[in-house]
Amino acid sequence: MSDDISPLHPRMRKPAVISLVFGLALGFLAMGAQRIRGGSGQSLPLAIVLGLLAAAFLFGIMYRNLSQHLADQD
């Protein structure tokens, strides 16, 4: 597979930014929902950690989809 890409390939820059933005948004929404529901929210670092975890999963899904798309083109 000559079109096999790595996670650091230039084609993955846009998906990386998208997954980071939406992952952090999901982390802050998770902490905001706990604050609304329970009255006392968790700390900001926990929201960042959860957001980065969500971003990593989103990036992995986008990477897998792009790899499969490139493999199907051959």
C-alpha positions in Angstrom: 0.0 0.0 0.0 1.8 3.0 -1.2 -1.0 5.3 0.0 -0.9 4.1 3.5 -0.9 7.1 5.8 0.4 7.7 9.3 -1.4 9.7 12.0 1.1 12.5 11.5 0.5 12.7 7.7 -0.4 16.2 6.4 -3.9 14.9 5.3 -4.6 14.4 9.0 -4.1 18.0 10.1 -7.7 19.1 9.5 -9.2 16.0 11.2 -6.9 16.6 14.1 -8.1 20.1 14.6 -11.7 19.1 14.2 -11.4 16.3 16.7 -9.6 18.5 19.2 -12.2 21.2 19.1 -15.2 18.8 19.3 -13.5 16.7 21.9 -12.8 19.6 24.2 -16.4 20.8 23.6 -17.7 17.4 24.7 -15.5 17.5 27.8 -16.8 20.9 28.8 -20.4 19.8 28.1 -20.0 16.8 30.3 -18.8 18.9 33.2 -21.5 21.5 32.5 -24.2 18.9 32.6 -22.9 17.6 36.0 -22.9 21.2 37.3 -26.5 21.8 36.2 -27.7 18.4 37.5 -26.0 18.2 40.8 -25.4 21.8 41.7 -21.6 21.4 42.2 -19.5 20.9 39.2 -16.1 19.1 38.8 -12.9 21.0 38.3 -11.7 22.4 35.0 -8.7 20.0 34.7 -11.1 17.1 34.7 -13.1 18.7 31.8 -9.8 19.1 29.9 -8.8 15.5 30.5 -12.2 14.2 29.4 -12.1 16.5 26.4 -8.7 15.2 25.3 -9.8 11.7 25.8 -12.8 12.3 23.6 -10.6 14.0 21.0 -8.3 11.0 20.9 -11.2 8.7 20.2 -12.6 11.1 17.5 -9.2 11.3 15.9 -8.8 7.5 15.9 -12.2 7.2 14.1 -11.3 9.8 11.5 -7.9 8.1 10.9 -9.5 4.7 10.5 -12.1 6.0 8.1 -9.5 7.9 5.9 -7.3 4.8 5.9 -10.2 2.6 4.8 -11.1 5.1 2.1 -7.6 5.2 0.7 -7.4 1.4 0.8 -10.7 1.1 -1.1 -9.4 3.4 -3.9 -6.7 0.9 -4.8 
